Every structure is written in structure tokens, then in C-alpha cells.
């Protein structure tokens, strides 16, 4: 009777990679993620560029103008079938309100200050934007 024994051999490299082999591994992502020089996850950038989108969504939303309104409440939606659902935002507080879906900022006209809140558009302009 003959028996067959299978042996599997895995090669493990213990070679330490030079930091010069890691192109752009030092670039931070939108979450600030940078791995230490000894972290094995940096291996994926050997001979490759770490691609990081410089247009972080949080920065784009921050640059969006504040919507100045006359009433104490508004609705926000992104328009169209693929947009977010209509939500109502209470604006009784001086700091205004922010849409939880789009990050759009709204504030009552009586609380709006150009120096504090930055550039603005009217609610009517906002409604025209979401219709397109």
C-alpha cells in the first residue's frame, strides 16, 4: 500500500524595505492616515505611487456658501430621483442648521454675519440649484 503525503511550503520574506522604495507612502489620506516606517502595510507602495485625492469632501462642503433664509425653518434635498430625501431644518438658533445628508448650511437672515459665516446665497438661489 502506497500513501501520498503533500507538503506545502510558504516562503516568507523578512527583507526590510528601504523607505526610498516607497514612492509617496508619506502622503496623508483624507483621514490623516500615515503608517509608521516599520508598518508592513507600506509594502503595497513599493514601486507604486500612493494615490490620494486632494479634493477631500469635507473641504469642498466647508467652501460651500451658507444659505440665508427669512423663515425659521427650511427643507433641504439634493433634487432629483438620486438625491437625498427631503428633510426639514429648524433655524431658531443663532448658529443656524446643517443638513445631515448634504452638509448644506442654513441660517436665518437676522443671525447671518458675513465675517463669521462667509459667503452666502439666498434660499431662492438654493431652490433653483436643486431643481437642475
LINKATA-V211100 format. One line per field, one symbol per residue. phi: phi as a letter, one per 20 degrees, with the letter a starting at -180 (. if undefined). psi: psi as a letter, one per 20 degrees, with the letter a starting at -180 (. if undefined). A space follows every 50 residues. Layout:
phi=???
psi=???
This chain:
phi=.dddddcdddecedfeeffffdflfefeefenfbeffeffffgfdfmcee ecffefgfffffffffeeceeebbdcbemnfeeeffcdcedfefenbcff eenfdcbfgfdfcgfednfbceffffffffee
psi=ppqppppppppppjpppqhiinpjiipqaijjopqrhiphiihijpjqpo ppoimphhhghhipqqopqhrjqrqprjqrhjarqpqpppkiqhiaqppi gijppqqqhiippghgiaqrrrhggghhgii.
